[in-house]
Amino acid sequence: MSAASVTPTVEQTPKDFNQDLPLHIATLTCVRAGKSMPFTREQLSAIDKAPIKAPVAVNFMGLATDEQADRKHHGGPLKAVHQLAPATYEKINAAFSLKVRVGTLGENLTTEAVNGLPEMTESAVCIGDVFQYGDTDTSDSVQLRIVQPRRPCYKINDQIGQFTKVPNIAAWVSKQGISGWYFQVVHDGLIDADLPVYLIERPYPFATLETLWQLANSKEKYDANVIEPWLAIECLEESWKKVLAKKVKS
């Protein structure tokens, strides 16, 4: 993969919506939370999220009713809420002839695009994007900022392995860059299915998650002018900056 292939261009970069914001881009179709339960390898996990039937409070640590069994690697202010595009399941099921259902891989939020706009996927959302889940004139609407992609772990293999013997789907998901993203909570509030979703800030329209995955996983080195804009993104989680900093040509 060459540097040119991952350097954002006018064609590759999502529309700069800043002049149109706030913009109604989606409907929140499902909110999910999980409880820590016995899992594989004699461990606990809350990866299997169930739909929530009533409004739930969201604070800086995430959904009030959501749990994380492994707090070292999951949860916390920079992994407060997880969203995953339904297209991830479509791709997994098509590639491996499976029927994995939406919600199996631990996401809290599922959305559906409106007004002919792109679905919220890794190619259409950016680091630093702030989304409001709820009407813009409502004081208790939740606001969430994308701060990092999700790194797939072995628990995805174990979770899907309940239904199939396909090995290491987590590695395949990581290579495809379709594992979703984590939010930091900007504004506490209540969240529930069927709320409108608004894009209210897009400070870094070049910084799609798709491009970040390509840069971070490439074996190549890049000119400083390719990497430095990413290192200047204040809200990008620090471990990703460390990975990118090593990609600069010496």
N, C-alpha and C positions, 0 to 999 in steps of 0.2 A: 504494500500500500504506500503510495507516495504522499508527500506533504500536500501536493495540490489536490489530491482526492478528498482530503478532509478539511481543507481550508474553506470556511463558509463563503459562498458566493451569493449574488442576488437571487439566483434560482434556488439554491439550497436553503437559504434562510427563510424562516416563517415570516409572513407578512408583519411589517412593523405596525402594530395596532395602536401605538401610543396616542396618535391623534384622535382615535375613535373611542378611547377608554372612558368609562367602563363599558365592556362589550359582553353581551349575553352570548356565551359560546356553547353551553351544554345544559343538560338536566341531570341532576344527581339521581340515578335510578336505584341505587342500593347503598346502605351503610351497614358495615359488618363489624362485629367484635368477637373476640375469642376468649376462652378460659383455658388456663393451664391444665393440661390433661396428660395422662401417661401416653408416651409416644414410643418410637422405635429406640433401640439401643439403650433401653432402660432409662430414658430421659423423659422430661416433661416438655410439652410444647403447646403453644396457643395458635399454631399456624392455620388451623381449620376454623375460619371465621363464619359465624352465623348471622343472617340478616337481623337487624334491629327493627322492631316494630313501632317504636315511639321515639320522639326527639331525645337526643343524648347530649350531655354537656361535653364540651371540648376545652381543655386548658393546655398549658405549655407542655404537658407530658403526653397529650393525646386524648383519645376518647375515654371518658370516665369509666366505662364498663369494659374496656379492652385490657387484656393482660399480655405480658411477655414473660415467658418462663426463664429465658436466658437474657438477663438484663445487661450482661457484658457486651453482647453483640446486637441486641434488639432494644428498641424503645429509647427513651430519652428525648431531650428537646430537639435534637437534630435528626431524629427518626420518629417524630411524634405521631405522624399519620402516614399511611402508605396507600398510594393509588396505583392501580395496574389497569392497563387497557384491556378490554375483552378480546381484542385482536391477538393478544398473547396466547390465549386458550385456543383460538382458531388455528394459529400457526403450530402450536404443539400437537393438537389433534390431527391436523392434516399431515404433519411430518411423520408422526409415529402411529397413525391409525388408532387414536385413542378417543375417549369421550370424557375428558377431564372437565369438570364443571367449573363455572366462574365462582370464585370464592375459595377455591381449594388451596391457593398459593399464598394466602395470608394478607390479602389486601383489605383495607378498610373501606375504600370508596370505589364506586363504579359509576361512570358517566356515559351519557349518550349525546352526541353533537346535535345542535339545532341550527336553524337558519342557513343551512347549506355550508356551514363551516367545517373545518377538519375535526376529526375525532381527537381527543386528548391522547396522543401517543408520544413516544420518544422522539419522533421526527417533528412534532408540532408544538412541544412545550420546551421551555428554556429554563436554565438555572436563573434564579432570581424572580421568575414569574410569581405574582401574587394573585390568588384566586379567592373570590368571595363566594361562599356557599350559602345563599340566601339573598333576599332582596336588598338592593343597595341603600334603601331608605330605612332599613331595620337595624336597630342598635345591637341586637344580639346575634347578628350573622357572623359566622366563623370566617376568618381570613387566614389563608395558608400560603406560605412561600416555599417554592421548590429549592432545596439546598444540596441535594445529591441523588444520584441513581441508587437503586437497591443493588447490592452485590448478592447474587444467588448463592446459597449455601447447600450443604448436603441434605438439609431437611426437605428441600424441594424434591430431591431424589427419593427420600424415604416416604414422603407424602404421596407422590405419584406412584411409587413402588408398591403401594397398597393395591394398585389396579393393574400393574403391568411389570414385566421384567426388563423393560428398556433401561439400560444402564446410563447413568450420568446425564440425565436431562438437564440438570443444573448447569453443567458446562456448556451444553448446547444453547440454553437460554442466555447465558452470559455472552457467548460468542455472537449471538444474534442481537444482543443489546436490547432485549425486550422484557426486562425484569421489573419495570416500573420505577417509581421514584418516591423519595421521602420528603415530607413537608416539615417545616418549622411553623409553629403557630404564631401568627402575627396578632390576631385578635380573638380572644376567647368568645365562646357563644354556644349556641345550640345548633345541632345538625340533624337532619332527617331526610329520608328519601323524598323525591319529587321536588326538591328545592331547585331554583334556577342557579346556574353557575356563571359567574362573571369573571372575566379577566380584567383586573383593575390596575396592574402594573406589569410592564415588560421592559425592564431597564437594560437587558442584554439580549437583543434579538438574534445575535449571532450564536448564542450559547445553547444550542439544542442539545438535548441529552444524547441524541444519536451521534452528533459530532464528538461530544465528550467521550463516549464509549470508544469511538474509532481512534481518537488520539491516545487515550489511555491504554488501549490494548494493542496498538501498533508496535512493531519491533523497530520501527524507524525513528530517527532523530529529526527534529524540525528546527527551522530558523526561529530565532527568538521572537520575531514579530508574529509568529503563529501562536506561540504559547503564552506570551506575556499578557495578552488581554484576558486570558483565563485566570492567571494568577492575580489579576487586579480585581477580580470579582469578590467582594468582601464576604458575601454570604455563602460562597462555595465551601463546603466542608473541607477541613484542613488536609485530611488524608488524600483527597483527590488532587489538591494542589501539589502535594509532595510527589505524587505519581507523575503529574504533568511536568514539574520542574526538572525531572530526570530525562525528559524527552528533548530538552534543548540541546542543539549541537554545540559542542565545546569549541 
